[in-house]
Amino acid sequence: MTPVDEKIRRPARLVGLSTTSTGAQVPRAVERAINPLRRLALREKLVGWLAPIGLTLLAFGLRLIGLGNPDRFAFDETYYAKDAWSLLNNGYIQTYLSDVDGNTKNEINDDILAGHTHGVWTGDPSLAVHPDVGKWLIALGEKAFGMDPFGWRIASVVAGALMVLVMCRLVRRMTGSTTLGCIAGLLLMLDGLHFVLSRLALLDIFLALFLLCAVSCLVADRDWHRARLARKAVQGQLTGWGPRILFRPWLIAAGACFGLAIGTKWTALYPLAAFGVLCWIWSAGARRSLGIRWPIVKGAIADGVPAFLQLVVVAALVYIATWGGWLAHANEYEENLSSTQYRQYTGQGQCAKDDDSYEATDLDTTKKWPTATEKDAHGVGEAWQSLRSLWYYHQDVYTFHTHFLNCSEHFYESKPSSWLLVNRPVGVAVTNDIPPTAKGCDAPAGSDCIKQVLLIPTPVLWWGGLLALMFAVVMWVGARDWRYGVAVVGVLATWLPWLQYDDRPIFIFYAIAILPFTVIALTLSIGTLIGPSRLPSARRTAGVIVGGAFVILTLVNFAWYWPIWTNQMLTHSEWLDRVWFSRWV
């Protein structure tokens, strides 16, 4: 028995509970806080890593199958793959030529696929409307495997597989069950939205990975912080403000992950704010459980101030660092973009009827960034000047996102209010009207075949997830189970902000950031149905049947949609069997 264990057994002014419904003594708060997982046997710890790693390797292998198919730029890969290649070769994103092989009948995409991957840039910087982190990761795959579909997609495969590992370990930490952790990883692996985005060079899978890592670090910090507070409490540090812990390594790690997430897409700002508040609430709850009075107020100062520095400030510093390539070439941006971009949008014009974009008269091209007309500074002054230019650039990008697309339309756009119901999938690649004579087409005479990659969630998973989220609200508010709060806060922070932008084209695959928290709600619900006892009981039997049936249904649904996630040949009739609603077409 350790000295800490001995002190816990002594009478102390610590908050405890009474007995359970079976009459068993409930451990005191301080006992429950000191790392509940530290006494696990070596075998349990080993299985707790090997099982998730095995599931991760399975997810990686599934996503590798036919990764180069379709052998072309799919959907917005045409932007991100080329931007990544420019970052890799130039250090910053440049605009590209319309032709490099001398044959003007071929577009630049065809030239690149034919092997003409160098000399495709104009030398002028491009207004990239998303930060660079995700594109740098895509560039790593292109560096390793070349500028081809496999090369620009492999980084997404790695990110998707790593999400499975992080999910398994996160839920295992939250529940203490390796089985439930693996169920969470399996459900994540079997989602169609996650699967397809893990096979495309888009940014959203990287955003989801960094957000999941950040939340995992926050949950680890919750355990670590409570354990440290409890250890200090048994040493008698309960007077006044209570124990003060200034350095929290897991919180710093969370800040770094949030910084990388924001450096992929700005929408990660909302989860940072939401989980920052939740982190404060957790800290206050820990102090209250130890008997400290006024825990919310005292926690805001004793825990909140250092937590803000280690979470938000670290995230901001990491985010700025991700713009290193831009800052190193600030002069090029000042020269080429300071008088032509969206910050000068007046907002007075009407939408043009022919192309649904704003008229050129809405842009005031006579103004420049103030830094563009200033004399070049040196040393610290140059760094400050570049940072100010980056700020003006951010204003341009913000205007683009919030105003410049308001009059635009897209065939696959969807309203975020119905994302959780799977309202409108996105066709990222399609080959129509394949004749019955084509190889692999078994269509009857008079019909045809189709090959498609459809960005659609696994319906069974998402519809079940909606019910689980409703249950999560009840359990968080009614039963005060903090674990369900992670799911509820995560979904609200990654979903509700989109409602304010539903007058511009947005797509259902943005909901990939919602998915991990939906999976957490599902897994926690399954765990609640089964119950904590391992002894045979009617409740446990019913819970295993319901939970197991849901997992099996999700697996069957995943297998059914496999052909339209992997660009497989289908007859028109087989394709219609998978398109259940007219709005999915």
C-alpha positions in Angstrom: 0.0 0.0 0.0 1.4 3.4 -1.0 1.6 6.4 1.4 -1.1 8.1 -0.5 -3.4 5.0 -0.1 -2.7 5.0 3.7 -3.6 8.7 3.9 -6.8 8.1 2.1 -7.9 5.6 4.7 -7.5 8.1 7.5 -10.4 10.4 8.5 -10.3 13.7 6.7 -12.5 16.6 5.8 -13.3 15.2 2.4 -16.7 14.8 0.7 -17.9 11.2 0.4 -21.0 9.3 -0.5 -23.1 6.8 1.5 -24.0 3.4 0.1 -25.2 2.0 -3.2 -28.6 0.3 -3.7 -27.1 -3.0 -2.8 -25.6 -1.6 0.4 -22.0 -1.4 -0.7 -19.9 1.5 0.5 -19.3 4.1 -2.2 -15.7 5.2 -2.4 -15.1 8.8 -1.4 -14.5 11.4 -4.1 -10.8 11.5 -3.3 -10.5 7.8 -3.8 -12.3 7.8 -7.1 -10.2 10.7 -8.4 -6.8 9.1 -8.0 -6.5 7.5 -11.4 -9.1 4.8 -11.5 -7.1 3.0 -14.3 -3.8 2.8 -12.5 -4.5 -0.5 -10.7 -5.3 -2.4 -13.9 -3.4 -5.7 -14.4 -0.7 -5.8 -17.0 -2.8 -8.1 -19.2 -5.7 -5.7 -19.2 -3.3 -2.8 -20.1 -1.8 -4.9 -22.9 -5.2 -5.8 -24.3 -6.3 -2.2 -23.9 -3.6 -1.3 -26.5 -3.4 -4.3 -28.8 -7.2 -4.5 -29.5 -7.4 -0.9 -30.6 -4.2 -1.2 -32.7 -5.6 -4.3 -34.4 -8.9 -2.4 -35.2 -6.8 0.5 -36.5 -4.8 -1.7 -38.8 -8.1 -3.1 -40.1 -9.5 0.4 -40.8 -6.2 1.3 -42.5 -6.4 -1.8 -44.8 -10.1 -1.2 -45.7 -9.3 2.3 -46.8 -6.3 1.3 -48.9 -8.4 -0.9 -51.1 -8.6 0.7 -54.5 -7.4 4.0 -53.2 -6.4 5.2 -56.6 -9.9 4.7 -58.0 -11.2 7.0 -59.4 -8.0 7.8 -61.2 -8.7 11.6 -61.4 -9.3 14.6 -59.3 -12.5 14.0 -57.3 -14.6 17.0 -56.2 -12.5 19.6 -54.3 -9.3 17.5 -54.6 -8.7 19.7 -57.6 -7.9 22.6 -55.2 -6.3 20.9 -52.2 -4.1 18.4 -54.1 -2.6 21.2 -56.2 -2.3 23.6 -53.3 -0.4 20.9 -51.3 1.9 20.3 -54.3 2.6 24.0 -54.4 3.4 24.2 -50.7 5.8 21.3 -51.1 7.6 22.8 -54.1 7.3 26.6 -53.4 6.8 27.0 -49.7 3.5 28.8 -50.3 0.4 28.4 -52.4 0.6 29.8 -55.9 -1.9 30.0 -58.7 -1.4 27.5 -61.5 -1.4 27.6 -65.3 -4.2 26.4 -67.5 -1.9 24.3 -69.7 1.7 22.9 -69.3 2.0 20.3 -72.1 1.4 22.6 -75.0 -1.9 21.0 -75.9 -4.6 23.5 -75.1 -7.3 20.9 -75.7 -6.3 19.2 -72.4 -7.0 20.9 -69.1 -4.4 21.3 -66.4 -5.8 18.4 -64.4 -5.3 16.1 -67.4 -1.7 17.4 -67.8 -0.9 16.6 -64.2 -2.4 13.1 -64.4 -0.3 12.6 -67.5 2.8 13.3 -65.5 3.4 17.0 -66.1 3.7 17.9 -62.4 6.4 20.6 -62.5 6.3 24.1 -63.9 2.5 24.3 -63.3 2.6 27.6 -61.3 2.4 31.2 -62.3 4.6 32.5 -59.5 1.7 34.6 -58.0 0.3 33.8 -54.6 -3.2 32.4 -54.5 -6.0 33.4 -52.1 -6.4 30.1 -50.2 -9.6 30.3 -48.2 -8.5 27.7 -45.7 -5.3 27.5 -43.6 -2.4 25.3 -44.5 -2.2 22.4 -42.0 -4.4 19.9 -43.9 -2.7 20.8 -47.2 0.8 20.2 -45.7 -0.3 16.8 -44.6 -1.6 16.0 -48.1 1.8 17.3 -49.3 3.6 14.6 -47.2 1.8 11.9 -49.1 2.6 13.6 -52.4 6.2 13.8 -51.3 6.3 10.1 -50.5 4.3 8.6 -53.4 4.2 11.3 -56.1 1.6 13.7 -57.5 -1.1 11.1 -58.3 -4.4 10.0 -56.8 -2.7 7.5 -54.4 -0.1 10.1 -53.4 -2.6 12.9 -52.5 -5.0 10.6 -50.8 -2.7 8.5 -48.6 -2.5 11.1 -45.8 -6.3 11.0 -45.4 -6.1 7.2 -45.0 -3.6 7.6 -42.2 -5.7 10.3 -40.5 -8.9 8.2 -40.7 -7.2 5.1 -39.3 -5.6 7.1 -36.5 -9.0 8.4 -35.6 -10.1 4.9 -34.9 -7.2 4.4 -32.5 -7.8 7.6 -30.7 -11.6 6.9 -30.4 -10.9 3.4 -28.9 -8.6 4.8 -26.3 -10.8 7.8 -25.5 -13.9 5.7 -24.8 -11.9 3.2 -22.9 -10.6 5.9 -20.6 -14.2 7.3 -20.2 -15.7 3.9 -19.4 -12.9 1.8 -18.1 -13.9 -0.9 -20.7 -11.7 -2.0 -23.6 -14.8 -3.7 -25.1 -16.8 -0.4 -25.2 -13.7 1.4 -26.5 -13.4 -1.1 -29.4 -17.1 -0.8 -30.1 -16.7 3.0 -30.5 -13.7 2.5 -32.8 -15.7 -0.1 -34.8 -18.7 2.2 -35.2 -16.4 5.1 -36.3 -14.7 2.8 -38.8 -18.0 1.7 -40.3 -19.4 5.2 -41.0 -19.6 6.0 -44.7 -18.8 9.7 -44.3 -15.7 8.8 -42.3 -14.8 6.1 -44.8 -15.0 8.2 -48.0 -13.3 11.2 -46.5 -10.5 8.9 -45.4 -10.0 8.2 -49.1 -10.1 11.8 -50.5 -7.7 14.7 -50.4 -10.1 17.0 -48.6 -9.4 18.9 -45.3 -12.3 17.7 -43.2 -10.8 14.4 -42.1 -7.7 16.2 -40.6 -10.0 18.6 -38.9 -11.9 15.8 -37.3 -8.7 14.0 -36.2 -7.2 17.0 -34.5 -10.5 17.8 -32.8 -10.8 14.2 -31.5 -7.2 14.3 -30.3 -7.8 17.6 -28.5 -10.9 16.3 -26.7 -9.0 13.1 -25.8 -6.3 15.2 -24.2 -8.9 17.3 -22.3 -10.5 14.1 -20.9 -7.0 12.8 -19.9 -6.3 16.2 -18.3 -9.6 15.8 -16.3 -8.4 12.6 -14.8 -4.9 13.9 -14.3 -6.0 17.1 -12.7 -8.5 15.4 -10.4 -5.9 12.9 -9.3 -3.4 15.7 -8.5 -6.0 17.7 -6.6 -6.9 14.6 -4.6 -3.3 13.8 -3.7 -2.7 17.4 -2.5 -6.0 17.2 -0.6 -4.9 14.2 1.4 -1.8 16.2 2.3 -4.0 18.7 4.0 -4.0 21.5 1.3 -7.8 22.1 1.5 -7.8 25.5 3.2 -8.7 28.7 1.4 -8.5 28.3 -2.4 -7.5 24.7 -2.1 -4.7 23.1 -4.1 -3.2 25.0 -7.0 -1.8 23.2 -10.0 -0.2 25.6 -12.5 1.3 23.2 -15.0 -1.0 20.7 -16.8 0.8 18.9 -19.6 -2.4 17.3 -21.1 -3.9 20.8 -21.3 -0.9 22.0 -23.3 -1.3 19.0 -25.6 -5.0 19.8 -26.1 -4.1 23.4 -26.9 -1.6 22.2 -29.6 -4.2 19.9 -31.1 -6.8 22.7 -31.1 -4.2 25.0 -32.8 -3.7 22.4 -35.5 -7.4 21.9 -35.9 -8.0 25.7 -36.4 -5.0 25.7 -38.7 -6.9 23.2 -40.9 -10.3 24.9 -40.7 -11.5 27.8 -38.7 -14.7 26.0 -37.5 -12.5 24.4 -34.8 -12.8 27.7 -32.9 -16.2 26.8 -31.7 -15.3 23.5 -30.1 -12.2 25.2 -28.5 -14.5 27.8 -26.8 -17.1 25.2 -25.8 -14.7 22.7 -24.4 -12.7 25.4 -22.7 -15.9 26.3 -20.7 -16.5 22.6 -20.0 -12.9 22.2 -18.8 -13.6 25.0 -16.2 -16.8 23.3 -15.1 -14.9 20.0 -14.6 -12.3 21.8 -12.5 -14.9 23.4 -10.4 -16.6 20.0 -9.9 -13.4 18.5 -8.8 -12.9 21.2 -6.2 -16.5 20.8 -5.0 -16.1 17.1 -4.6 -13.2 17.8 -2.2 -15.3 20.0 -0.1 -13.9 23.4 -1.2 -16.5 26.2 -0.9 -17.4 28.5 -3.8 -15.7 26.1 -6.3 -17.0 27.8 -9.4 -15.6 31.2 -8.5 -12.4 29.8 -7.0 -11.9 27.4 -9.9 -12.3 30.2 -12.4 -9.2 31.9 -10.9 -7.1 29.1 -9.5 -7.7 26.8 -12.5 -9.2 29.0 -15.2 -6.4 31.5 -15.6 -3.6 29.0 -16.0 -5.9 26.8 -18.1 -6.6 29.6 -20.4 -2.9 30.2 -20.9 -2.1 26.6 -21.6 -5.2 25.9 -23.7 -6.2 29.0 -25.6 -2.8 30.8 -25.8 -1.0 27.7 -26.8 -3.6 27.1 -29.5 -3.2 30.6 -30.8 0.6 30.3 -30.9 0.5 26.9 -32.7 -2.1 28.4 -35.2 0.2 31.3 -36.0 3.1 29.0 -36.4 1.2 27.0 -39.0 1.3 30.1 -41.3 5.1 30.0 -41.4 5.1 29.6 -45.2 2.8 32.5 -45.7 4.7 34.8 -43.3 8.0 33.9 -45.1 6.4 35.2 -48.4 4.4 38.1 -47.0 5.9 40.5 -49.6 4.4 38.5 -52.4 1.0 38.5 -50.9 1.2 42.3 -50.2 2.2 43.0 -53.8 -0.4 40.7 -55.5 -3.4 40.4 -53.2 -3.7 43.5 -51.1 -5.8 45.5 -53.5 -7.8 42.8 -55.3 -9.5 40.7 -52.6 -12.6 40.4 -50.6 -11.9 42.7 -47.6 -12.8 45.6 -49.8 -16.2 44.1 -50.7 -18.8 46.9 -50.4 -21.8 44.7 -50.2 -24.0 47.1 -52.1 -24.3 45.2 -55.4 -26.8 42.5 -56.4 -26.1 39.0 -57.4 -25.2 38.6 -61.1 -27.9 36.6 -62.8 -25.5 34.7 -65.1 -23.1 33.2 -62.6 -24.6 33.8 -59.2 -21.6 35.7 -57.9 -21.1 39.2 -56.8 -20.5 41.8 -59.5 -17.0 43.2 -59.9 -18.3 46.7 -58.9 -18.7 45.3 -55.4 -15.0 45.2 -55.0 -13.1 48.4 -54.3 -9.7 47.8 -55.9 -8.3 51.2 -55.2 -7.5 50.3 -51.6 -4.5 48.3 -50.4 -3.5 46.7 -47.1 -1.7 49.4 -45.1 1.4 47.2 -45.0 1.6 47.1 -48.8 2.5 50.8 -48.9 4.8 50.8 -45.9 8.5 50.7 -46.2 9.9 47.2 -45.6 11.0 46.8 -42.0 13.8 44.6 -40.6 14.2 42.3 -37.7 11.4 42.4 -35.2 9.7 45.2 -37.2 9.6 42.9 -40.2 8.0 40.1 -38.2 5.3 42.5 -36.9 4.7 43.9 -40.4 4.2 40.4 -41.8 1.8 39.5 -38.9 -0.2 42.6 -39.7 -0.4 41.6 -43.3 -1.6 38.1 -42.3 -4.3 39.8 -40.2 -5.5 41.8 -43.3 -5.4 38.5 -45.3 -7.6 36.9 -42.6 -10.1 39.7 -43.1 -10.3 38.9 -46.8 -10.8 35.3 -46.1 -13.5 35.9 -43.5 -15.4 38.2 -45.9 -15.2 35.5 -48.5 -16.7 32.9 -46.2 -19.4 35.0 -44.6 -20.5 37.2 -47.6 -19.0 36.5 -50.9 -20.8 33.1 -51.4 -24.2 34.2 -50.2 -25.6 34.3 -53.7 -24.0 31.1 -54.9 -25.7 27.8 -55.3 -24.5 24.2 -55.6 -26.2 21.1 -56.7 -25.1 19.1 -53.6 -25.6 21.8 -51.0 -27.6 20.9 -47.9 -29.2 22.5 -44.9 -27.3 21.8 -41.7 -30.6 21.7 -39.7 -31.2 18.2 -41.2 -27.7 16.8 -41.4 -28.3 14.4 -38.5 -31.1 12.9 -40.6 -28.8 12.4 -43.6 -30.6 14.8 -45.9 -28.4 15.3 -48.9 -25.3 13.3 -49.8 -22.5 14.6 -52.1 -21.5 12.9 -55.3 -17.8 13.4 -55.5 -17.2 11.3 -58.6 -19.6 9.6 -61.1 -19.5 7.8 -64.4 -22.9 7.5 -66.0 -24.5 5.6 -68.9 -22.0 2.8 -69.0 -23.3 0.4 -71.7 -24.1 -3.3 -71.0 -21.2 -4.2 -73.4 -18.7 -2.6 -71.1 -16.4 -4.9 -69.0 -18.0 -5.7 -65.7 -21.4 -4.3 -66.6 -24.1 -7.0 -66.1 -27.0 -4.7 -66.9 -29.9 -6.2 -69.0 -30.5 -5.0 -72.5 -31.9 -1.5 -72.7 -30.4 -0.5 -69.3 -26.9 0.7 -68.3 -24.4 0.7 -65.4 -23.1 3.4 -63.2 -19.9 3.9 -61.1 -20.1 6.4 -58.2 -18.3 7.7 -55.1 -21.1 9.1 -52.9 -20.3 11.0 -49.7 -23.1 9.7 -47.5 -23.1 8.7 -43.8 -24.1 5.2 -42.8 -27.8 5.8 -42.3 -28.4 3.2 -39.6 -25.5 4.7 -37.6 -26.6 8.3 -37.8 -30.3 7.6 -37.2 -29.4 5.5 -34.2 -27.0 8.2 -33.2 -29.8 10.8 -33.2 -31.7 8.8 -30.6 -28.5 8.3 -28.6 -27.9 12.0 -28.5 -31.4 12.6 -27.1 -30.6 10.1 -24.4 -27.3 11.7 -23.8 -28.9 15.0 -23.0 -31.1 13.3 -20.4 -28.2 11.5 -18.9 -26.0 14.6 -18.7 -28.7 16.8 -17.3 -30.7 14.3 -15.3 -28.1 11.8 -14.1 -25.2 14.3 -14.1 -23.0 11.9 -16.0 -20.1 14.0 -17.2 -19.2 11.6 -20.0 -22.5 12.3 -21.8 -21.6 15.9 -21.6 -18.6 15.3 -23.8 -20.9 14.0 -26.5 -23.6 16.7 -26.1 -21.1 19.6 -26.0 -19.1 18.2 -28.9 -22.2 17.8 -31.2 -23.6 21.3 -30.3 -20.2 23.0 -30.9 -19.6 21.3 -34.3 -23.2 21.5 -35.6 -25.0 24.6 -34.3 -22.5 27.2 -35.7 -23.3 26.1 -39.2 -27.0 27.2 -38.8 -25.9 30.8 -39.1 -24.4 30.2 -42.5 -27.2 28.2 -44.2 -27.7 30.9 -46.8 -24.5 29.9 -48.6 -23.6 26.5 -50.1 -22.5 24.1 -47.4 -22.3 20.3 -47.5 -23.1 17.3 -45.4 -19.5 16.2 -45.2 -18.8 19.1 -42.9 -20.6 17.0 -40.4 -17.6 14.7 -40.1 -16.6 16.8 -37.0 -20.0 15.8 -35.4 -19.4 12.1 -36.0 -17.0 11.3 -33.2 -19.3 12.8 -30.5 -22.3 10.9 -32.0 -20.3 7.7 -31.7 -19.4 8.5 -28.1 -23.1 9.0 -27.3 -24.0 5.7 -29.0 -21.3 3.8 -27.2 -22.1 5.3 -23.8 -25.8 4.4 -24.4 -24.9 0.8 -25.2 -22.8 0.7 -22.0 -25.7 2.1 -20.0 -28.1 -0.5 -21.5 -25.7 -3.3 -20.6 -25.1 -2.0 -17.1 -21.9 -2.0 -14.9 -22.3 -5.5 -13.5 -20.7 -8.4 -15.2 -23.0 -10.9 -13.5 -25.7 -12.5 -15.6 -29.0 -10.6 -15.4 -32.0 -9.8 -17.6 -30.8 -6.2 -18.0 -27.4 -7.3 -19.2 -28.8 -9.9 -21.6 -31.2 -7.3 -23.1 -28.5 -4.7 -23.3 -26.1 -7.1 -25.1 -28.8 -8.1 -27.6 -29.9 -4.5 -28.4 -26.3 -3.2 -28.5 -25.0 -6.1 -30.5 -27.9 -6.0 -32.9 -27.2 -2.3 -33.6 -23.5 -2.9 -34.3 -24.4 -5.8 -36.6 -27.0 -3.7 -38.5 -24.4 -1.0 -38.9 -21.9 -3.5 -40.3 -24.6 -4.8 -42.7 -25.5 -1.3 -43.8 -21.8 -0.5 -44.3 -21.4 -3.6 -46.5 -24.5 -2.7 -48.5 -23.2 0.8 -49.3 -19.6 -0.3 -50.0 -20.0 -0.2 -53.9 -21.1 3.4 -53.9 -18.3 4.4 -51.6 -15.6 2.7 -53.6 -16.6 3.5 -57.2 -17.7 0.0 -58.0 -19.6 -1.0 -61.1 -23.4 -1.3 -60.5 -26.4 -1.8 -62.7 -28.8 1.1 -62.6 -31.2 -1.1 -60.6 -28.6 -2.0 -58.1 -27.7 1.7 -57.7 -31.3 2.7 -57.1 -31.6 0.0 -54.4 -29.0 2.1 -52.4 -30.5 5.5 -53.1 -33.4 5.3 -50.7 -34.8 8.8 -51.1 -35.3 11.1 -54.0 -33.4 13.9 -52.3 -30.3 11.7 -52.3 -30.0 11.8 -56.1 
